[in-house]
Amino acid sequence: MTREQAKSLNVAAAAILQAVDVAGSLGAPGGVLYMGLMSSGYSFNEYETVIGALRTGGLLLKSGDCYTLTDKGREMNAKITAAIRAATERAAA
């Protein structure tokens, strides 16, 4: 895997965490998450790789077809959100 591919998968992971967070306690359906990534050019294989890594890393839980964040996932998402906010503020300055 190239550095650019790894960076791209990290972006996909961040997008999934953010989407699952927005879905709340009911969770985000896997099909909806996949469609979001697919519209950005990601393959099903890449989607499964990212979801698998997030689950293995203890950031996501799956119940039926829906994903929710673990405490660790919420912490990671908060860090991602803070980093995005800081980058946006720097760009606007």
N, CA and C atoms as an extended XYZ file, in Angstrom:
279
Properties=species:S:1:pos:R:3:atomname:S:1:resname:S:1:resid:I:1 pbc="F F F"
N         0.846       -1.173        0.000 N   MET     1
C         0.000        0.000        0.000 CA  MET     1
C         0.895        1.242        0.000 C   MET     1
N         0.561        2.160       -0.884 N   THR     2
C         1.337        3.395       -0.957 CA  THR     2
C         0.926        4.348        0.162 C   THR     2
N         1.732        5.361        0.364 N   ARG     3
C         1.431        6.372        1.376 CA  ARG     3
C         0.114        7.094        1.050 C   ARG     3
N        -0.114        7.364       -0.229 N   GLU     4
C        -1.352        8.034       -0.650 CA  GLU     4
C        -2.570        7.149       -0.415 C   GLU     4
N        -2.440        5.863       -0.653 N   GLN     5
C        -3.545        4.941       -0.407 CA  GLN     5
C        -3.867        4.883        1.090 C   GLN     5
N        -2.835        4.829        1.915 N   ALA     6
C        -3.040        4.806        3.362 CA  ALA     6
C        -3.709        6.089        3.833 C   ALA     6
N        -3.266        7.208        3.293 N   LYS     7
C        -3.871        8.501        3.648 CA  LYS     7
C        -5.345        8.524        3.245 C   LYS     7
N        -5.643        8.006        2.071 N   SER     8
C        -7.014        7.958        1.589 CA  SER     8
C        -7.898        7.102        2.492 C   SER     8
N        -7.377        5.963        2.940 N   LEU     9
C        -8.157        5.099        3.829 CA  LEU     9
C        -8.355        5.750        5.198 C   LEU     9
N        -7.384        6.540        5.650 N   ASN    10
C        -7.552        7.288        6.899 CA  ASN    10
C        -8.666        8.321        6.772 C   ASN    10
N        -8.742        8.967        5.611 N   VAL    11
C        -9.819        9.924        5.364 CA  VAL    11
C       -11.167        9.196        5.387 C   VAL    11
N       -11.220        8.027        4.775 N   ALA    12
C       -12.454        7.239        4.768 CA  ALA    12
C       -12.842        6.841        6.192 C   ALA    12
N       -11.871        6.445        6.997 N   ALA    13
C       -12.149        6.062        8.384 CA  ALA    13
C       -12.713        7.246        9.162 C   ALA    13
N       -12.131        8.420        8.972 N   ALA    14
C       -12.630        9.614        9.654 CA  ALA    14
C       -14.055        9.931        9.223 C   ALA    14
N       -14.337        9.789        7.934 N   ALA    15
C       -15.691       10.053        7.427 CA  ALA    15
C       -16.697        9.077        8.029 C   ALA    15
N       -16.312        7.826        8.145 N   ILE    16
C       -17.209        6.826        8.733 CA  ILE    16
C       -17.470        7.147       10.195 C   ILE    16
N       -16.429        7.468       10.953 N   LEU    17
C       -16.620        7.800       12.363 CA  LEU    17
C       -17.550        8.998       12.523 C   LEU    17
N       -17.368       10.005       11.678 N   GLN    18
C       -18.217       11.197       11.768 CA  GLN    18
C       -19.670       10.848       11.430 C   GLN    18
N       -19.870       10.064       10.398 N   ALA    19
C       -21.234        9.686        9.997 CA  ALA    19
C       -21.921        8.844       11.070 C   ALA    19
N       -21.195        7.916       11.656 N   VAL    20
C       -21.766        7.072       12.702 CA  VAL    20
C       -22.097        7.923       13.929 C   VAL    20
N       -21.258        8.885       14.240 N   ASP    21
C       -21.521        9.774       15.362 CA  ASP    21
C       -22.815       10.559       15.146 C   ASP    21
N       -22.997       11.077       13.943 N   VAL    22
C       -24.206       11.849       13.619 CA  VAL    22
C       -25.452       10.966       13.728 C   VAL    22
N       -25.320        9.693       13.396 N   ALA    23
C       -26.469        8.774       13.455 CA  ALA    23
C       -26.958        8.556       14.882 C   ALA    23
N       -26.085        8.729       15.843 N   GLY    24
C       -26.488        8.610       17.242 CA  GLY    24
C       -26.655        7.180       17.712 C   GLY    24
N       -27.472        7.023       18.729 N   SER    25
C       -27.593        5.730       19.401 CA  SER    25
C       -28.273        4.649       18.551 C   SER    25
N       -29.028        5.058       17.549 N   LEU    26
C       -29.651        4.059       16.669 CA  LEU    26
C       -28.645        3.432       15.723 C   LEU    26
N       -27.561        4.125       15.459 N   GLY    27
C       -26.517        3.609       14.591 CA  GLY    27
C       -26.711        3.983       13.134 C   GLY    27
N       -25.659        3.826       12.385 N   ALA    28
C       -25.666        4.120       10.955 CA  ALA    28
C       -25.696        2.804       10.179 C   ALA    28
N       -26.652        2.649        9.263 N   PRO    29
C       -26.704        1.425        8.455 CA  PRO    29
C       -25.451        1.282        7.580 C   PRO    29
N       -24.937        0.061        7.544 N   GLY    30
C       -23.742       -0.200        6.753 CA  GLY    30
C       -23.901        0.170        5.289 C   GLY    30
N       -25.074       -0.081        4.723 N   GLY    31
C       -25.306        0.245        3.317 CA  GLY    31
C       -25.197        1.729        3.042 C   GLY    31
N       -25.674        2.532        3.975 N   VAL    32
C       -25.597        3.988        3.820 CA  VAL    32
C       -24.143        4.444        3.901 C   VAL    32
N       -23.395        3.872        4.834 N   LEU    33
C       -21.974        4.218        4.953 CA  LEU    33
C       -21.229        3.856        3.675 C   LEU    33
N       -21.503        2.657        3.159 N   TYR    34
C       -20.843        2.231        1.927 CA  TYR    34
C       -21.197        3.152        0.759 C   TYR    34
N       -22.466        3.509        0.628 N   MET    35
C       -22.876        4.385       -0.483 CA  MET    35
C       -22.167        5.736       -0.408 C   MET    35
N       -21.989        6.244        0.807 N   GLY    36
C       -21.265        7.503        0.970 CA  GLY    36
C       -19.835        7.405        0.478 C   GLY    36
N       -19.175        6.323        0.809 N   LEU    37
C       -17.792        6.140        0.345 CA  LEU    37
C       -17.746        5.835       -1.148 C   LEU    37
N       -18.703        5.031       -1.611 N   MET    38
C       -18.734        4.679       -3.028 CA  MET    38
C       -18.867        5.939       -3.889 C   MET    38
N       -19.674        6.904       -3.426 N   SER    39
C       -19.855        8.137       -4.200 CA  SER    39
C       -18.577        8.962       -4.266 C   SER    39
N       -17.624        8.650       -3.387 N   SER    40
C       -16.320        9.334       -3.420 CA  SER    40
C       -15.252        8.490       -4.105 C   SER    40
N       -15.664        7.381       -4.713 N   GLY    41
C       -14.732        6.573       -5.491 CA  GLY    41
C       -14.124        5.376       -4.782 C   GLY    41
N       -14.574        5.080       -3.572 N   TYR    42
C       -14.038        3.933       -2.847 CA  TYR    42
C       -14.742        2.652       -3.292 C   TYR    42
N       -13.996        1.559       -3.306 N   SER    43
C       -14.565        0.263       -3.673 CA  SER    43
C       -15.159       -0.411       -2.435 C   SER    43
N       -15.946       -1.459       -2.677 N   PHE    44
C       -16.512       -2.222       -1.569 CA  PHE    44
C       -15.400       -2.857       -0.742 C   PHE    44
N       -14.359       -3.306       -1.409 N   ASN    45
C       -13.207       -3.901       -0.725 CA  ASN    45
C       -12.568       -2.891        0.227 C   ASN    45
N       -12.406       -1.655       -0.240 N   GLU    46
C       -11.818       -0.608        0.606 CA  GLU    46
C       -12.743       -0.299        1.783 C   GLU    46
N       -14.037       -0.241        1.518 N   TYR    47
C       -15.016       -0.021        2.589 CA  TYR    47
C       -14.885       -1.115        3.652 C   TYR    47
N       -14.867       -2.373        3.221 N   GLU    48
C       -14.754       -3.479        4.172 CA  GLU    48
C       -13.445       -3.429        4.952 C   GLU    48
N       -12.367       -3.005        4.297 N   THR    49
C       -11.080       -2.883        4.969 CA  THR    49
C       -11.152       -1.846        6.075 C   THR    49
N       -11.741       -0.697        5.773 N   VAL    50
C       -11.834        0.381        6.758 CA  VAL    50
C       -12.761       -0.024        7.909 C   VAL    50
N       -13.935       -0.558        7.587 N   ILE    51
C       -14.877       -0.986        8.631 CA  ILE    51
C       -14.228       -2.049        9.510 C   ILE    51
N       -13.548       -2.995        8.903 N   GLY    52
C       -12.871       -4.046        9.665 CA  GLY    52
C       -11.818       -3.488       10.605 C   GLY    52
N       -11.044       -2.534       10.122 N   ALA    53
C       -10.005       -1.921       10.956 CA  ALA    53
C       -10.626       -1.142       12.122 C   ALA    53
N       -11.724       -0.428       11.852 N   LEU    54
C       -12.389        0.328       12.917 CA  LEU    54
C       -12.994       -0.601       13.975 C   LEU    54
N       -13.539       -1.720       13.528 N   ARG    55
C       -14.099       -2.696       14.477 CA  ARG    55
C       -12.990       -3.389       15.262 C   ARG    55
N       -11.949       -3.814       14.575 N   THR    56
C       -10.827       -4.477       15.239 CA  THR    56
C       -10.144       -3.536       16.229 C   THR    56
N       -10.082       -2.268       15.863 N   GLY    57
C        -9.467       -1.268       16.730 CA  GLY    57
C       -10.341       -0.844       17.901 C   GLY    57
N       -11.553       -1.402       17.979 N   GLY    58
C       -12.419       -1.097       19.094 CA  GLY    58
C       -13.127        0.238       19.001 C   GLY    58
N       -13.257        0.784       17.781 N   LEU    59
C       -13.897        2.085       17.597 CA  LEU    59
C       -15.364        1.965       17.208 C   LEU    59
N       -15.734        0.852       16.575 N   LEU    60
C       -17.111        0.636       16.123 CA  LEU    60
C       -17.659       -0.676       16.654 C   LEU    60
N       -18.962       -0.674       16.899 N   LEU    61
C       -19.696       -1.892       17.203 CA  LEU    61
C       -20.738       -2.104       16.116 C   LEU    61
N       -21.020       -3.360       15.800 N   LYS    62
C       -22.042       -3.673       14.803 CA  LYS    62
C       -23.178       -4.422       15.485 C   LYS    62
N       -24.392       -3.954       15.220 N   SER    63
C       -25.591       -4.630       15.712 CA  SER    63
C       -26.547       -4.738       14.536 C   SER    63
N       -26.794       -5.960       14.080 N   GLY    64
C       -27.569       -6.134       12.854 CA  GLY    64
C       -26.778       -5.542       11.699 C   GLY    64
N       -27.368       -4.565       11.005 N   ASP    65
C       -26.668       -3.904        9.907 CA  ASP    65
C       -26.200       -2.502       10.292 C   ASP    65
N       -26.354       -2.143       11.558 N   CYS    66
C       -26.018       -0.776       11.974 CA  CYS    66
C       -24.751       -0.729       12.819 C   CYS    66
N       -24.029        0.366       12.670 N   TYR    67
C       -22.795        0.598       13.412 CA  TYR    67
C       -22.972        1.744       14.383 C   TYR    67
N       -22.424        1.583       15.589 N   THR    68
C       -22.396        2.647       16.581 CA  THR    68
C       -20.962        2.812       17.069 C   THR    68
N       -20.696        3.968       17.658 N   LEU    69
C       -19.363        4.235       18.192 CA  LEU    69
C       -19.218        3.653       19.592 C   LEU    69
N       -18.052        3.153       19.889 N   THR    70
C       -17.696        2.776       21.254 CA  THR    70
C       -17.210        4.049       21.949 C   THR    70
N       -16.914        3.955       23.227 N   ASP    71
C       -16.323        5.109       23.926 CA  ASP    71
C       -15.022        5.526       23.250 C   ASP    71
N       -14.229        4.541       22.881 N   LYS    72
C       -12.965        4.815       22.195 CA  LYS    72
C       -13.229        5.492       20.848 C   LYS    72
N       -14.265        5.068       20.154 N   GLY    73
C       -14.636        5.678       18.878 CA  GLY    73
C       -15.085        7.119       19.048 C   GLY    73
N       -15.843        7.386       20.123 N   ARG    74
C       -16.272        8.768       20.398 CA  ARG    74
C       -15.073        9.665       20.700 C   ARG    74
N       -14.112        9.132       21.460 N   GLU    75
C       -12.896        9.897       21.771 CA  GLU    75
C       -12.121       10.214       20.493 C   GLU    75
N       -11.969        9.219       19.636 N   MET    76
C       -11.247        9.428       18.378 CA  MET    76
C       -11.980       10.430       17.502 C   MET    76
N       -13.286       10.326       17.428 N   ASN    77
C       -14.066       11.248       16.610 CA  ASN    77
C       -13.953       12.669       17.140 C   ASN    77
N       -13.916       12.835       18.459 N   ALA    78
C       -13.745       14.170       19.041 CA  ALA    78
C       -12.397       14.760       18.641 C   ALA    78
N       -11.361       13.940       18.616 N   LYS    79
C       -10.036       14.413       18.196 CA  LYS    79
C       -10.045       14.809       16.718 C   LYS    79
N       -10.701       14.008       15.897 N   ILE    80
C       -10.790       14.307       14.467 CA  ILE    80
C       -11.547       15.612       14.249 C   ILE    80
N       -12.664       15.769       14.946 N   THR    81
C       -13.476       16.977       14.823 CA  THR    81
C       -12.668       18.209       15.243 C   THR    81
N       -11.924       18.098       16.336 N   ALA    82
C       -11.095       19.213       16.801 CA  ALA    82
C       -10.004       19.558       15.777 C   ALA    82
N        -9.404       18.545       15.178 N   ALA    83
C        -8.356       18.780       14.180 CA  ALA    83
C        -8.929       19.450       12.937 C   ALA    83
N       -10.113       19.024       12.508 N   ILE    84
C       -10.762       19.636       11.347 CA  ILE    84
C       -11.108       21.087       11.649 C   ILE    84
N       -11.645       21.325       12.838 N   ARG    85
C       -12.011       22.684       13.241 CA  ARG    85
C       -10.772       23.589       13.259 C   ARG    85
N        -9.678       23.104       13.827 N   ALA    86
C        -8.446       23.889       13.899 CA  ALA    86
C        -7.904       24.187       12.497 C   ALA    86
N        -7.937       23.192       11.617 N   ALA    87
C        -7.443       23.391       10.255 CA  ALA    87
C        -8.324       24.399        9.515 C   ALA    87
N        -9.619       24.334        9.729 N   THR    88
C       -10.552       25.266        9.083 CA  THR    88
C       -10.294       26.691        9.576 C   THR    88
N       -10.067       26.832       10.883 N   GLU    89
C        -9.805       28.160       11.441 CA  GLU    89
C        -8.491       28.717       10.930 C   GLU    89
N        -7.464       27.871       10.799 N   ARG    90
C        -6.166       28.329       10.259 CA  ARG    90
C        -6.317       28.776        8.803 C   ARG    90
N        -7.094       28.021        8.046 N   ALA    91
C        -7.286       28.345        6.629 CA  ALA    91
C        -8.062       29.659        6.470 C   ALA    91
N        -8.968       29.925        7.393 N   ALA    92
C        -9.771       31.141        7.312 CA  ALA    92
C        -8.998       32.380        7.776 C   ALA    92
N        -7.936       32.176        8.532 N   ALA    93
C        -7.167       33.306        9.080 CA  ALA    93
C        -6.253       33.947        8.047 C   ALA    93
